[in-house]
Amino acid sequence: MRFRVEKDFIGSIKVPFDAYYGSETFRTMQHFKISGQKVDIALVYNYAKVKKAAAIANMRAGKLDKEKATAIVKACTSVISGKFDEQFILDPFQAGAGTSLNMNVNEVIANIAIEELNGKKGNYKIIHPNDHVNMSQSTNDTYPTTVDITCYSLLQELLIPAMKNLERSLQNKAVEFSKIIKIGRTHLQDAVPMKLGEEFEAYSGAVRKSIESIEKSSYFLLEVPIGGTAVGTGLNTGKEYQRFILEELRKVTGLNLRRAKSVFTDMSFRHEQLELSNSLLTTSVMLTKMANDLRLLSSGPRTGISEIVLPAILPGSSIMPGKINPSIVEMLNMVCYKVIGSASAVAGAVSGAQLELNVFTPVISYELINSIRILSNAITAFDVQCIRGIKANIKNINRYVEMDLEIVTALNQYIGYSRAAEIANIALKENKSILQVCLEKKILDEGVLKKVLSPKNEA
C-alpha cells in the first residue's frame, strides 16, 4: 500500500495515499476499534450539509473567498450524494463530543475540494480542514446540530410513516372485528364480554398516542445551537456569519430550523434528545405490551387461548414438525427491549454532561439513530407481515363466550353481587353455563334471563 505523510501538532503519520481522510481520522481509526460498526451514514450526510451551509455563510460574510467556498460546496455535495461513503471509517464509540467525526468530515471535504482546485490530497495550503472547512465552527455546536437534523429527518422519513401505517392497519382490524363478541380478560382471568374489534381499537389508540408523543418531541429538534462554537459565545464567528448560517442551513436541509433560545443550554444539556429518547422508550413499552397480548391471544393452536391466528411466515422448530411460532411478534419484542436499553444509555449520557459541554453526544446519537432505524423496520415488518394478516378464530371465541362465568355480572342489578357470586361458583363447580344454573335455580323468567345474559347486550 502506498502512503502519504501528513503532519499535525502530535507529529508525522502515514496515511493511505488514496484516502480522502487525513491524519486525525487515521489516528482515531487506529485507536478506537470498539464495536466493528461505522458511524451512521445519514449523520455524515447531514454533517456535510452543515459544512456546506457554513461555507456559503462564511463566503457571504466575506470570511472565505469565493474560489475556496465554491470548491468546499462542491465537495459537500459529492459527500451528500454518497460518492465518498467509504471514506467515513470511524467507530461510533470514539473520542468525546464527536470531534473525531467532525474532523473525518472536515478532512474528506478538504481533500475533495483540493482536487477540485487541481491540487493533490494532503496539500492543506490550498484548503485546510480546520481553517477553511471548519471555519466559524466547533464540534461543540455543529455536532449536536447535525444530530438534531439527522434524528428529525429520520423520524419524518421512516418512523412516523411506519407508525401511521401501523395505526391504520390496526384500525382496519378494529372495523373488521367490530361485530365479533369475545370474552374480555383482567388479571389473566375471564371477565365480561367485549368485542374483538375493541381490543384492536385500543391498540390503534396506543399507537396514535405514541405518534403524538414523537411528533411533539421532534418539534424541539428543529431548535439548534449552530453558531455557538466552543462554549456558546460564538467565538471566531462574527455577526455576519451568525446572521447568515441559519438562513443557509434552512436552504440546504429544507427544514424550518430555529436558533436555540439559549445556545449555552443546548450545548451543555441535550434536553431535546432526551425528550426524543423518552418518546421512543414510551413507544417501545406500548409496542411490547401489544406484542405480548398478541402472542397470548394467538397461543395454541389447541391448548392455548387461540382466539386469533397470526400469519405463518416460517417453520418454528428444528425438532417439532409443523410447529409455527409468532416470529414477527417475537422480533418486535426484541427490538423494543433494545430501544428500552438504549433509552437508559441516553439518560446516562445526558446526565453525565459536565459544565459547558456534553462529551457523550456520540453515544447519544448512536443510540437515537439506531433506535429510530430498528423501530421503523420492526414496525413495518410487524404491520405488513403480521397485523394485516391476522384472522379471528371464531370457533374458539364462541366456545369461550358460551362458557363465560363473568356474564353473571349483568345480574348484579337484579339479585345483588353476593347472590351472583354464588351462581358463578356453582357454574364453575358443576361445569355449567351461567344461564343453565339460573334456569335451574329459577332466578328470573327465562325470557328475561336470556335477554339479560346475552353477550351482545354486555359487549
C-alpha positions, -999 to +999 in steps of 0.1 A: +000+000+000+012+035-008+012+062+018+015+100+021+029+116+051+008+142+070+018+163+099-002+176+128+008+190+162+012+155+176+037+146+148+040+129+114+019+100+104+015+079+073-020+080+057-031+057+028-021+075-003-056+073-020-075+082+012-095+114+013-095+114+051-064+127+069-042+123+099-067+128+127-092+104+111-064+078+107-052+082+143-088+078+155-094+047+134-062+031+149-071+039+185-108+033+186-116-001+172-145-007+195-178-020+180-169-031+145-195-007+132-192+026+115-209+060+122-244+060+105-240+074+070-271+097+075-251+115+102-223+120+078-246+134+050-262+159+074-228+169+087-218+177+051-250+198+048-239+218+079-204+223+063-220+234+030-242+259+047-212+272+068-191+276+037-218+297+020-224+317+051-186+324+055-184+335+019-214+358+023-198+373+054-166+379+035-145+355+056-139+328+029-130+337-007-154+325-035-130+300-050-124+281-018-161+283-008-172+270-042-148+241-040-160+232-005-196+234-015-190+211-045-171+187-022-200+187+003-225+180-025-203+150-035-203+137+000-241+141+003-245+122-029-229+091-014-199+091-037-174+090-008-191+068+017-161+045+021-140+075+034-160+076+066-144+049+086-149+058+123-164+037+150-194+053+167-176+049+200-149+075+196-133+105+213-157+127+233-181+153+219-178+140+183-145+158+174-133+127+156-163+126+132-162+163+127-126+160+116-133+130+094-159+151+076-136+182+075-106+162+061-126+144+034-143+176+023-109+194+023-092+168+001-121+166-024-120+204-026-082+204-031-086+181-061-114+203-074-087+231-074-062+208-092-042+202-061-030+169-045-046+153-015-029+164+017-018+199+004-038+218+031-022+251+020-049+251-007-079+240+015-073+234+052-097+211+072-097+234+102-091+268+088-114+266+059-139+237+061-143+242+099-143+280+097-166+297+122-174+263+137-166+239+165-175+203+171-194+216+201-221+234+181-220+216+148-222+180+161-254+185+182-269+205+154-262+176+130-276+150+154-308+170+158-312+174+120-305+137+114-329+125+140-357+148+128-352+138+092-352+100+100-383+104+121-401+121+092-388+097+066-390+064+085-405+061+119-436+084+118-448+070+084-443+034+097-463+041+128-491+058+109-493+028+086-495+005+117-522+027+133-542+024+100-538-013+099-549-018+135-579+005+129-589-016+098-588-047+120-609-029+146-635-024+119-632-059+105-636-074+140-662-049+152-691-075+154-672-104+169-680-108+206-654-124+228-645-126+264-625-098+280-598-108+305-585-090+335-557-104+357-555-131+330-589-143+343-622-144+325-641-110+326-672-096+309-678-098+272-664-073+247-658-070+210-626-082+194-626-050+174-625-030+207-593-048+216-577-037+183-592-002+187-572+000+220-540-010+201-547+016+174-552+043+200-520+034+218-500+038+186-518+071+179-507+085+213-472+074+207-471+092+173-483+124+190-455+120+216-429+115+190-441+144+169-441+167+199-406+158+208-394+161+172-405+198+172-378+207+196-351+191+174-356+220+150-341+243+176-303+241+170-272+257+187-253+263+154-230+294+158-222+287+194-187+274+185-167+262+216-187+271+246-217+290+233-202+325+230-198+323+192-161+329+193-145+333+158-178+337+140-187+374+136-221+390+134-224+385+097-219+347+099-243+345+128-269+362+106-263+340+076-256+305+089-292+296+100-306+310+068-282+289+047-288+258+068-325+261+062-319+262+025-296+232+025-317+210+047-352+221+037-361+223+074-376+252+093-347+253+117-347+278+146-318+292+166-317+279+201-333+302+226-302+296+248-272+283+229-255+277+262-283+254+273-285+234+241-247+229+240-244+217+276-277+200+280-292+176+255-328+181+266-344+177+232-325+145+225-336+132+259-372+140+251-369+121+219-354+091+236-382+091+262-408+091+234-391+062+218-390+045+251-427+050+256-434+037+221-414+006+228-431-001+261-465+003+243-455-020+215-441-046+239-475-047+257-493-051+224-469-078+212-473-097+244-511-095+241-510-109+205-487-138+215-510-147+243-542-143+222-527-165+195-513-191+218-521-227+209-532-237+184-551-263+205-541-259+241-538-221+244-562-192+241-561-192+202-587-165+196-567-151+168-545-167+141-513-149+131-499-154+096-474-183+093-441-170+079-416-198+086-413-231+104-410-226+142-389-256+154-358-275+143-372-307+160-410-304+163-426-308+128-454-285+119-448-260+147-455-224+139-443-196+162-453-159+164-419-150+149-426-114+137-441-105+171-411-120+189-388-099+168-408-068+177-404-076+214-366-079+210-363-047+191-384-029+218-361-043+245-331-029+227-347+005+224-356+005+261-320-003+269-308+025+245-330+050+264-312+041+296-279+047+278-291+081+266-303+091+300-270+082+315-251+101+288-272+132+292-269+132+330-231+127+326-225+160+310-203+185+328-201+223+327-204+237+291-203+205+271-217+170+268-188+149+257-211+118+254-231+131+224-216+104+201-232+076+221-265+097+223-265+100+186-256+063+180-284+051+203-311+075+189-303+069+153-301+032+157-333+031+177-352+051+151-339+028+123-346-006+140-380+006+153-390+018+119-380-015+103-396-036+130-429-018+130-431-021+092-425-058+093-449-062+122-476-043+103-472-059+068-463-094+078-484-098+109-512-073+117-526-071+082-530-109+080-545-116+114-576-137+114-602-143+141-607-179+154-645-177+156-650-212+167-628-208+198-641-173+205-677-185+205-669-215+227-653-193+253-683-169+252-707-197+258-689-208+290-681-173+303-688-170+341-684-133+344-715-127+323-731-131+357-721-095+364-752-084+344-773-099+372-759-077+399-786-051+394-813-078+398-801-101+425-770-084+440-733-091+440-733-118+466-761-139+451-745-135+416-712-148+430-729-179+444-743-187+410-708-182+394-693-206+419-720-232+412-715-229+374-677-233+378-680-263+401-706-281+380-691-271+347-723-254+335-731-221+319-745-192+340-778-194+320-781-231+329-777-225+366-801-195+366-827-216+348-823-244+373-825-221+403-854-202+387-836-169+393-856-149+368-880-155+340-863-174+311-871-146+286-856-120+309-826-142+317-818-148+280-820-111+273-800-100+304-773-126+299-769-121+261-733-114+254-745-089+227-761-068+254-729-067+276-703-063+249 
